[in-house]
Amino acid sequence: MALKIFEDCVACGACEPVCPNQAISEGDPFYVIDPEKCTECVGFHDEPQCVSVCPVDCI
């Protein structure tokens, strides 16, 4: 199941470069995660990288 970015996203962009699947992109007004690409970092990392770098815990 894919992760989701909620409305309290401040559009800082910290999550986009750390996604190993390039599933995160800039949306309007906040970033979005493509559910087809998001694997929650299973097989890449022990925890989702976007969650670990999000300063407002909106993922």
LINNORRA-V19527 format. One line per field, one symbol per residue. ss: DSSP state (H for helix, E for strand, - for the rest). A space follows every 50 residues. Layout:
BEGIN
ss = ???
END
This chain:
BEGIN
ss = ---------------HHH-----EE------EE---------------HH HHH------
END
